[in-house]
Amino acid sequence: MQRQLLTKREFAEAIRKCMRSVERSIDSGEIKAIRIGGSVRIPASELDRLTGTGAHATLEPTVPLSVAVTMLVRVATGVDS
């Protein structure tokens, strides 16, 4: 089962931006987000759109999402750690 919605923190970690930058992008409409009660969730498809990859489709549920997405973004961008 793959994760379809990301928290602002998970999304920010994946794109290597601060949470405030993500919040501003949501407020401006640059990033599409869903409000669920008092929470904000970002569709994984937004990560794909911004990174130009299908990264979320390969996530395994045994790996924490923030770690897996960060690893996938590093692979996609060619960044070694």
MOCORQUI-V945084 format. One record per residue. N is the residue number from 1. OMEGA is omega in whole degrees, -180 to 180 (none if undefined). Layout:
# MOCORQUI-V945084
n | omega
N | OMEGA
N | OMEGA
This chain:
# MOCORQUI-V945084
n | omega
1 | -179
2 | -179
3 | -177
4 | -178
5 | -180
6 | 172
7 | 177
8 | -180
9 | 179
10 | -180
11 | 180
12 | 178
13 | -178
14 | -179
15 | 177
16 | 176
17 | 177
18 | -178
19 | -180
20 | 177
21 | 178
22 | 179
23 | 178
24 | 180
25 | 176
26 | -179
27 | -179
28 | -179
29 | 179
30 | 176
31 | 178
32 | -180
33 | 180
34 | 176
35 | 178
36 | -174
37 | 178
38 | -177
39 | 175
40 | 177
41 | -178
42 | 179
43 | 178
44 | 178
45 | 176
46 | 176
47 | 177
48 | -178
49 | -177
50 | -178
51 | 180
52 | -180
53 | 172
54 | -170
55 | -174
56 | -177
57 | -177
58 | -179
59 | 176
60 | -176
61 | 180
62 | 179
63 | 177
64 | -175
65 | -177
66 | 178
67 | -178
68 | -179
69 | 178
70 | 179
71 | -179
72 | 178
73 | 178
74 | 178
75 | -177
76 | -178
77 | 179
78 | 180
79 | 176
80 | 177
81 | none
